[in-house]
């Protein structure tokens, strides 16, 4: 059996674990909102129409922050359509997803939902069809304590200040598919003007400038450079978006998707630091990786009906995830944690139904996709400081990424508790892994769980919601400061150890 070694030392820290790493995303797209998190007629619906089964799963998922209301949707959105009495709200065409938006669920409902889910709101602003004044109006309605037209309107709607601190200055405006698509200079100027004005009201806001829609975009790098030249002193983060899939059957490359995420983050960091050096600034721009997931673009269901119909909440990209997808999601979380010194926010896109860890049926059940489990376990166990992990592993040959380590891992350490997250990317067979934990002083294995199945394409469904669940890793043995485990092919593992 091939073998690998990991060496861990609590002295070699990267950064504290950032709870915002475990964010997710609610967009007015498909059934994410309607019959996803919100379904007034459902048997579990509460007094606000929120599905309590989805709320419970959101809390179990360990989501920390939720980005809203898009995504592409936000670039044509009028925020004021979604506040106040529902009976007065207009129905609109949503150009982004070729749908009808009823506005039954809007900002007021989202903030109430966040409070019940125990998550922080991350609000996106329409800088596609709108601009500075509309952003200021939204900020005044949401955050100002009172005594002005829009803050008083919020009070008339029965709400206290929402206190939203984290704001996205638009979405993917480098993309020609985006309503209000802009050049980097056009967007950079608009984002700077908006950020400057918003800080006149609240200087301590945290603001995210749009980065490239993906690292494959023609202007990737150039876009970040030009946007940050305009906004560097006015924003806290620049966004990254990335989706990975196995549409071409190249499973080896798909399993190594985190290699691409690593390079993406490091490229954007290098560009940001270059602009900081040009400006002679000591400030460091963070990364908001506020869209990431597995997405099978070639097989996703785009619509229930003909493409020329305008429907309310049609089914959009409701991917059914399998064990292999869950292993990749777990590895992407390893990458995000490994870059905790610069990744300050990350959002799994999306929360319900739309390429989501949580699935529902209208009037029916809610269940966990296999990708739910590595996210929930990592969110629950990661704490304290993220540690560097020295890895010596066999390699896997991939078409897209070259030779990559078969075993990838990250660790966290918090007051005598060590947690290790590891994957075996190999499709060929198990790997025996020896982890040197002697410097951590741990003596007990408290938890060892595994995502793996003899069928790497196994899925969960409404009729078999627990076909894929975390299983005990029986091979874990700790003796003389060495932890040995056997990682099956295509597997993700979490181990929690303590000094008790």
C-alpha positions in Angstrom: 0.0 0.0 0.0 1.4 3.5 -0.8 2.2 5.6 2.2 2.3 9.3 3.1 3.4 11.3 6.1 2.1 14.5 7.6 4.0 16.6 10.1 2.1 19.1 12.4 3.5 21.6 14.9 1.2 24.0 16.8 4.0 26.6 16.6 3.7 26.9 12.8 0.5 28.9 12.5 -1.1 30.5 9.4 -3.9 32.6 10.9 -6.9 32.2 13.2 -9.8 30.2 11.9 -12.2 32.7 10.5 -15.9 31.8 11.1 -16.8 33.7 7.9 -15.0 30.9 6.0 -18.2 28.9 6.4 -20.6 31.3 4.6 -23.2 30.4 2.0 -25.4 32.1 -0.5 -29.1 32.8 -1.1 -30.0 34.2 -4.5 -33.3 34.8 -6.1 -32.6 32.0 -8.6 -34.7 28.9 -9.3 -36.0 27.5 -6.0 -33.4 28.7 -3.6 -35.8 31.2 -2.0 -39.3 30.1 -3.1 -40.0 26.5 -1.9 -36.4 26.5 -0.6 -36.0 28.6 2.5 -39.5 30.2 2.1 -42.7 28.3 1.6 -45.7 29.7 3.6 -48.0 26.7 2.8 -45.5 24.1 3.9 -46.3 21.9 6.9 -43.2 23.1 8.7 -43.6 26.8 7.8 -43.4 29.3 10.7 -45.3 32.5 11.1 -43.1 34.2 8.6 -43.4 31.5 6.0 -39.9 30.1 6.6 -39.5 26.4 6.3 -38.4 25.3 9.8 -36.9 22.0 8.4 -34.5 24.1 6.2 -33.7 26.5 9.1 -32.7 23.5 11.2 -30.5 22.1 8.5 -28.9 25.6 8.0 -28.0 25.6 11.6 -26.7 22.1 11.4 -24.7 23.0 8.3 -22.9 25.6 10.5 -23.3 28.5 8.1 -21.9 31.7 9.5 -22.7 34.4 6.9 -25.2 34.4 4.0 -24.7 36.5 0.9 -27.9 38.0 -0.6 -29.8 38.6 -3.0 -27.3 37.6 -5.8 -25.4 36.8 -7.8 -26.5 37.7 -11.3 -30.0 38.5 -10.0 -28.7 41.6 -8.1 -27.6 43.4 -11.2 -31.2 44.2 -12.2 -32.7 44.2 -8.7 -34.7 47.1 -7.1 -34.3 46.5 -3.4 -37.3 48.7 -2.5 -39.6 46.1 -4.3 -38.9 43.7 -1.4 -39.8 45.8 1.7 -43.1 46.8 3.3 -46.5 45.1 3.0 -46.4 42.2 0.7 -49.7 43.0 -1.0 -48.2 46.2 -2.4 -45.1 44.6 -3.9 -44.7 44.5 -7.7 -44.0 41.5 -9.9 -41.0 42.0 -12.1 -39.1 40.3 -14.9 -35.8 38.9 -13.8 -33.5 39.1 -16.8 -30.7 37.2 -15.1 -32.6 33.9 -14.8 -35.5 34.4 -17.2 -38.0 34.3 -14.4 -40.8 36.3 -12.8 -39.9 37.7 -9.4 -42.9 38.2 -7.1 -40.9 40.0 -4.4 -42.9 38.2 -1.8 -39.6 37.6 -0.1 -37.2 40.6 0.1 -34.8 42.4 2.4 -37.2 42.6 5.4 -37.8 38.8 5.3 -34.2 38.0 4.6 -33.1 39.8 7.8 -35.7 38.1 9.9 -34.6 34.7 8.4 -30.9 35.5 9.2 -31.9 36.1 12.8 -33.7 32.8 13.0 -30.9 30.9 11.2 -28.2 32.6 13.4 -26.2 33.9 10.5 -24.7 37.3 9.5 -26.2 39.0 6.5 -23.9 39.9 3.6 -25.7 42.3 1.3 -25.0 42.8 -2.4 -25.7 46.1 -4.1 -27.0 46.6 -7.6 -24.2 48.4 -9.5 -25.4 46.9 -12.9 -28.5 49.0 -13.6 -28.1 51.4 -10.6 -25.5 53.4 -8.9 -24.4 55.5 -5.9 -27.7 57.0 -4.9 -29.6 53.7 -4.9 -26.8 52.2 -2.8 -27.1 55.0 -0.3 -30.8 54.6 -0.2 -30.5 50.9 0.6 -27.9 51.7 3.3 -30.1 54.3 4.9 -33.2 52.0 4.9 -31.2 49.1 6.3 -28.9 50.7 8.9 -29.7 54.3 9.8 -31.2 54.5 13.3 -34.1 56.8 12.5 -35.2 60.4 11.8 -34.8 60.2 8.0 -37.3 59.3 5.3 -36.0 55.8 4.6 -35.0 54.9 8.1 -38.5 56.0 9.3 -40.0 53.9 6.5 -38.2 50.9 7.9 -39.6 51.7 11.3 -43.1 51.9 9.8 -42.5 48.4 8.5 -41.9 47.3 12.1 -38.1 46.8 12.0 -35.2 48.1 14.0 -31.9 49.0 12.3 -30.5 45.9 10.5 -26.9 46.7 11.2 -25.5 45.2 8.0 -21.7 45.5 8.1 -20.6 43.4 5.1 -21.5 44.7 1.6 -20.7 43.5 -1.9 -20.3 46.3 -4.5 -22.1 44.6 -7.3 -21.6 41.2 -8.8 -19.5 39.8 -11.7 -19.6 42.9 -13.7 -16.7 41.7 -15.9 -19.1 39.2 -17.4 -20.8 40.0 -20.7 -23.8 38.0 -19.5 -24.3 40.5 -16.6 -27.0 43.2 -16.8 -24.9 46.3 -16.7 -21.6 44.7 -17.8 -18.7 47.1 -17.5 -15.0 47.6 -18.3 -12.6 47.4 -15.3 -12.2 51.2 -15.4 -15.9 51.8 -15.5 -16.6 49.4 -12.7 -13.6 50.5 -10.6 -14.7 54.2 -10.7 -18.3 53.4 -9.8 -17.3 51.0 -7.0 -14.9 53.7 -5.6 -17.6 56.4 -5.7 -20.1 54.1 -4.1 -17.6 53.0 -1.4 -16.6 56.5 -0.6 -20.2 57.7 -0.2 -21.2 54.7 1.9 -18.3 55.3 4.3 -19.4 58.9 4.7 -22.4 57.4 6.6 -20.6 54.5 8.3 -16.8 54.5 8.1 -16.5 51.0 9.6 -18.4 49.1 6.9 -16.6 46.1 5.3 -16.8 46.4 1.5 -16.1 43.8 -1.2 -15.1 44.9 -4.7 -15.9 42.6 -7.6 -13.0 40.5 -8.9 -13.1 38.4 -12.1 -16.0 36.0 -12.5 -13.5 33.2 -12.8 -9.7 32.8 -13.3 -10.6 31.7 -16.9 -11.9 35.1 -17.9 -9.9 36.9 -20.6 -9.3 39.9 -18.3 -8.4 37.9 -15.2 -5.5 39.7 -13.5 -6.0 42.9 -15.6 -9.5 43.3 -14.1 -8.2 42.9 -10.5 -5.3 45.3 -11.2 -7.4 48.1 -12.7 -10.3 47.8 -10.2 -7.9 47.8 -7.2 -6.1 50.9 -8.5 -9.4 52.7 -8.2 -10.6 51.2 -5.0 -7.6 50.0 -2.9 -8.0 52.4 0.0 -11.8 52.2 0.0 -12.5 48.4 0.1 -11.5 45.5 2.4 -11.8 42.6 0.0 -11.8 41.6 -3.6 -14.0 38.7 -4.7 -13.2 35.4 -6.2 -15.7 33.0 -7.8 -15.0 29.5 -8.9 -17.0 26.4 -9.8 -15.6 22.9 -10.5 -17.1 19.9 -12.3 -16.4 16.6 -14.0 -18.4 17.3 -17.1 -15.6 15.8 -19.3 -15.1 12.6 -17.3 -11.6 13.7 -16.2 -12.1 12.5 -12.6 -8.4 12.7 -11.6 -8.4 16.5 -12.5 -11.7 17.0 -10.9 -10.5 15.5 -7.6 -7.5 17.9 -7.7 -9.7 21.0 -8.1 -8.3 22.5 -4.9 -5.0 22.9 -6.7 -6.7 25.4 -9.0 -8.3 27.1 -6.0 -4.9 27.4 -4.4 -3.4 29.0 -7.5 -6.4 31.3 -8.0 -6.2 32.7 -4.5 -2.4 33.1 -4.7 -2.6 34.9 -8.0 -5.2 37.4 -6.7 -3.2 38.0 -3.6 -0.1 38.6 -5.7 -2.0 41.1 -7.8 -3.4 42.9 -4.8 -0.1 43.1 -3.1 1.5 44.5 -6.3 -1.0 47.3 -6.3 -0.4 47.9 -2.6 3.3 48.2 -3.3 2.6 50.6 -6.2 0.5 52.8 -3.9 3.1 52.4 -1.1 0.4 51.1 1.2 0.8 48.9 4.2 -2.8 47.8 3.9 -3.5 44.2 2.8 -6.6 43.5 0.7 -8.4 40.3 1.8 -10.1 37.8 -0.4 -13.9 37.2 -0.4 -14.4 33.9 -2.1 -18.1 34.5 -2.1 -19.1 32.0 -4.8 -17.6 28.5 -4.9 -18.9 25.0 -5.4 -19.2 22.0 -7.7 -21.4 22.7 -10.7 -22.1 20.4 -13.5 -22.9 22.9 -16.2 -23.5 20.4 -19.0 -26.1 18.3 -17.1 -27.8 20.8 -14.9 -31.5 21.2 -15.3 -32.0 24.8 -16.5 -35.8 24.9 -16.5 -38.9 22.8 -16.0 -40.5 24.2 -19.2 -39.8 25.9 -22.5 -37.1 28.5 -22.4 -39.4 31.2 -23.8 -41.7 31.0 -20.8 -41.5 33.4 -17.9 -42.2 31.4 -14.7 -42.1 32.0 -10.9 -39.3 30.0 -9.3 -38.7 27.4 -12.1 -36.2 24.7 -11.4 -32.6 25.9 -12.2 -29.4 23.9 -11.9 -30.6 21.5 -9.3 -27.5 19.3 -9.3 -27.6 15.9 -7.6 -24.3 15.5 -5.8 -22.4 12.3 -5.2 -19.6 11.0 -3.0 -16.9 12.2 -5.3 -18.4 15.7 -5.3 -18.4 15.7 -1.5 -14.7 14.8 -1.4 -14.0 17.7 -3.8 -16.0 20.1 -1.6 -14.1 18.9 1.5 -10.8 19.5 -0.3 -11.9 23.0 -1.4 -12.6 23.8 2.3 -9.1 22.6 3.0 -7.8 25.1 0.5 -9.9 28.0 1.9 -8.7 27.2 5.5 -5.0 27.0 4.3 -5.4 30.5 3.0 -7.0 31.9 6.2 -4.3 34.6 6.3 -6.0 36.3 3.3 -9.4 34.7 2.7 -11.7 36.6 5.1 -15.0 35.5 3.7 -16.2 32.5 1.7 -19.7 31.5 0.5 -20.7 28.1 -0.7 -23.1 28.8 -3.6 -26.0 28.2 -2.9 -27.8 27.1 0.2 -31.0 25.4 -1.0 -31.9 23.5 -4.2 -29.7 25.5 -6.6 -26.3 23.6 -6.7 -26.9 23.3 -2.9 -26.1 21.1 0.1 -29.8 21.2 1.1 -32.6 20.0 -1.2 -36.3 20.3 -0.8 -39.5 19.4 -2.6 -42.4 21.8 -2.6 -44.8 20.6 0.1 -42.4 17.7 0.8 -39.3 16.8 2.6 -35.9 18.5 2.9 -32.7 16.4 2.9 -28.9 16.7 3.0 -26.8 16.2 -0.2 -23.5 14.4 0.3 -21.7 17.7 0.0 -23.5 18.9 3.2 -21.5 16.6 5.4 -17.9 17.8 4.9 -19.0 21.4 5.2 -21.0 20.8 8.4 -18.2 18.8 10.0 -15.4 21.3 9.1 -17.5 24.2 10.4 -18.1 22.3 13.6 -14.5 21.1 14.3 -12.3 23.8 12.9 -11.2 26.2 15.7 -8.3 28.2 17.0 -5.3 28.6 14.7 -4.9 27.1 11.2 -1.6 25.3 11.1 0.9 24.6 8.3 1.0 20.9 7.4 4.2 19.4 6.0 3.1 16.7 3.5 5.1 14.0 1.9 2.8 12.1 -0.4 2.6 10.0 -3.5 1.5 11.9 -6.6 -1.4 11.6 -9.0 -1.1 12.6 -12.7 -3.8 14.9 -13.9 -4.5 16.4 -17.3 -5.4 19.9 -16.0 -3.0 20.3 -13.0 0.0 18.1 -13.7 1.4 16.0 -10.9 -0.4 16.7 -7.7 -0.1 15.2 -4.2 -2.5 12.3 -3.7 -3.0 13.3 0.0 -3.9 16.9 0.9 -4.5 18.2 4.4 -4.9 21.1 6.8 -5.0 21.3 10.6 -6.3 23.5 13.3 -5.3 23.8 16.9 -7.2 25.2 19.8 -6.2 24.9 23.5 -5.0 21.3 23.4 -7.4 20.2 20.7 -6.0 19.3 17.3 -8.2 18.7 14.2 -6.9 17.3 10.9 -8.8 17.4 7.6 -7.4 15.2 4.9 -8.3 13.8 1.5 -7.1 11.0 -0.7 -7.4 12.2 -4.3 -6.3 8.9 -5.8 -8.8 6.8 -7.7 -6.5 3.8 -7.6 -6.6 2.6 -4.0 -6.0 3.3 -0.3 -3.0 5.2 1.2 -1.6 4.6 4.6 -1.0 8.0 6.3 1.3 8.6 9.3 0.7 11.9 11.1 3.4 13.2 13.5 1.3 14.9 16.2 4.0 14.6 18.9 4.5 18.4 19.1 0.8 18.9 19.8 0.8 16.7 22.9 -2.4 15.0 22.0 -3.2 11.6 23.6 -6.8 10.8 22.6 -8.7 10.4 19.3 -12.1 11.9 20.1 -13.6 11.7 16.6 -12.6 10.1 13.3 -15.1 10.3 10.5 -14.9 9.5 6.8 -16.8 10.4 3.6 -16.3 7.4 1.3 -18.4 4.8 -0.5 -17.7 1.7 -2.5 -19.8 3.5 -5.2 -18.2 7.0 -5.6 -21.3 8.1 -7.6 -23.7 7.3 -4.7 -26.2 10.1 -3.9 -28.9 11.0 -1.5 -32.5 11.6 -2.4 -35.9 12.3 -1.0 -36.6 8.6 -0.7 -33.0 7.7 0.4 -31.9 10.8 2.3 -29.2 8.9 4.3 -27.6 6.8 1.5 -24.4 8.8 2.0 -23.5 9.8 5.5 -20.3 10.2 7.5 -18.9 6.9 8.7 -16.4 6.1 11.6 -12.8 5.8 10.4 -12.0 2.5 12.1 -8.3 2.5 11.1 -7.3 5.5 13.3 -4.6 4.5 15.8 -2.6 6.9 18.0 0.6 5.8 19.8 3.9 7.5 20.7 2.9 10.8 19.1 2.1 9.1 15.7 -1.4 8.8 14.3 -1.8 6.3 11.6 -4.9 6.1 9.3 -5.8 4.4 6.1 -7.5 6.7 3.6 -9.5 4.8 1.0 -9.4 6.0 -2.6 -11.7 9.1 -3.2 -12.2 9.9 0.4 -12.4 12.8 2.9 -11.6 12.5 6.5 -11.8 14.6 9.7 -10.0 13.7 12.9 -10.3 15.4 16.3 -7.7 14.8 18.9 -7.2 16.2 22.4 -4.8 16.1 25.4 -7.5 14.7 27.7 
